[in-house]
Amino acid sequence: MQRLTLRTPRGMMRRMLGRLARRPQEALLLAALDGVLLVGAVLLAHWLRFNPADRAVHLARLAEHPGLSLVGLVGLWVVATAAELYQSPPLLPGERALRVAFAALAWGVVLVLATYLVPEWKFGRGLLLATTASWGLGAFALRSALDHHRQQREKPPAWLVGEGEELGPLLHLGQNPACPWRLLPVSPQALEKPEGTEEPAVVFVVDPRRLPGLVGLHFAGVPVVPAWELWALVEGRLPVDLLAPETFLYQREFVGIHWEVFNRTTRVVDVVVAALLLVLASPLLLLAGLGSWLLQGTPVFYRQVRLGQFGRPFVLWKLRTMHRRAELNGPEFCREDDPRVTPLGRLLRRLRVDELPQLYNGLVGDMSLVGPRPERPEFVRQLAEQIPYYSFRLAVPPGLTGWAQVNMPYARTVEEHRRKLEYDLYFIRERSLSLYLMVLLRTVSAALFGVRR
């Protein structure tokens, strides 16, 4: 093999295997720029609203309360994250405008609540309107400019080592705007003399058995990794057809399911957040229950046996969304436009309100806030026979929401359940507190805007 002179920049390996939900570079840059835009919007609002003498007085008053500035900056990051303004791939212009508008409006609500709870903090309605409008326009323009820059920037090349049809799905994945490389197919037989092929920044190998032949390339400064890591980086899932059983034993992240400190920490977080959400959501839950009783009759709640961590059964609580005789012929998967779902139930499902009673399951320890969605024993047995590694999703506590739920709609077919498992396996591998927070915030986005396919 010819000697490669390309040197991999420091951190390339870490960035390449960086976790999708926690890729720091672009998300941190956008968050910092949003903060700068917010400061600029506040100054612009003061310049528009007041004459020079009054402007200095109001700015001095604002500087006396740094807590308000902190709440404003942190609140902006939270609502922008919930609106998925820091996620890849880039949004379409219409969708971006809608999400920026939502973030600006939600930030205004956060600031109104903050000034109501702390009377010493002052921020007038005129200032608030001018600030939110200025930030929204600036945020939209910023993201449009960054999208244009991405389209103009040439991506570094990456080799995709494989043969024939096995390269097709991966080459198609390379067309995703979130893919940071130009994927160049390279035959294993041509590795000795890949004439005319650009030197790569990274090499992806479809068949891990070919990895030993690329050791020299790896130690020459070009990372060589299995191709499933490309799926993990670009789409946040691990394709089960490419995974070997030993993958789950040799990867450090999968060993983390036995990390007691992390498991106990997440349990504390689950109890605290579930209790808080149950209190905050009680008016909505009461309203939804009353509507269900008036329009659908009793029972309002629906109890069902599901499988929890390590296959332990438990009783899951939901608001009833189907007709009472929906399962007269036995359990079956929910279909698209399922006639068994009531009109009110369709709305409750769309907004995820029917899942709120499961906060009780989180309090008592049956579930976590975030994790693979629990399935019925009948479905688990059926799917485990058809999908490799399906039972592996039982290694962690099930969740009220999950990485699969915020990345794809309801699974109705075996193939969709396979795809759902791929997201669940990624979540199990990458489980962390930051990913917990990301999923919770994206659940808000999915409830408001729907899941992007």
Secondary structure, DSSP 8 states (H G I E B T S, - for coil): ---------TTHHHHHT--GGG-HHHHHHHHHHHHHHHHHHHHHHHHHHS-HHHHHHHHHHHHT-HHHHHHHHHHHHHHHHHTTTT-SS---HHHHHHHHHHHHHHHHHHHHHHHHHSTT----HHHHHHHHHHHHHHHHHHHHHHHHHHHHS---EEEEE--GGGGHHHHHHTTSTT--SEEEEE-GGGSS--TT----S-EEESSGGGGGGGHHHHHTT--EEETHHHHHHHHS---GGG--TTHHHH-HHHHGGG-HHHHHHHHHHHHHHHHHHHHHHHHHHHHHHHHHHHHH-S--EEEEEEE-GGG-EEEEEEE--B-TTTTTT------TT-TTB-HHHHHHHHTTGGGTTHHHHHHHTS-EEESS----HHHHHHHHHHSTTGGGGGGS--EEE-TTTTTS----SHHHHHHHHHHHHHHHHH--HHHHHHHHHHHHHHHHH----
